[in-house]
Amino acid sequence: MNSIFVRLLGNYPRVKILDWYLENPNTPYSIQDVYQYVKISRASAYNIVNELYGLGILKYVGLASRAKLYQLNTNNSLTIALQTLDFECKQLERKK
């Protein structure tokens, strides 16, 4: 079942990727991890991660076996806003 965050914003790859990083803010993931989790093409995952990186929502944290790893950038104002929205969504779901 999708999280309330995904149900609210739509069942789109970008939203699913954001949701996954928000659920695991301290865990770095490779592009391969992303496209396998969200079940999208490698090219789509690469484009979305690049976009989120460009907005500062994700940060590059290093390499693992030649794969670039990205993690949620918790110091970015957009990320903080998304974390707040995600938190509030969870609070509403708990009140049900």
C-alpha positions, 0 to 999 in steps of 0.5 A: 500500500502506498504511503499517504504522501504518495496518495496525496501527491500522486502515484508518480515515479518522482513522488515515489522516489521522494517518499523513499528518500524521506522514509530513509533520510540517512541512507544513500542509494544508487541509481540502480537501487532507485529504479529497482525500487520504483520499477522504472527505467534506468534513464528515468531514474537517472533523470529524476535523481539528477533533477532532485540533485539539481534542486538540492533535495538530494546530495552526492555522498560518494561511490560504491563499486563505481555507482554514485550514491545519493542521500537526502539533503536534510539541510536544504529548505525544500527538503525541510518543507517536504519532510514537514509535509510528510510528517503532517501526512503521517500525523493525519493518518494516525488520527484516522 
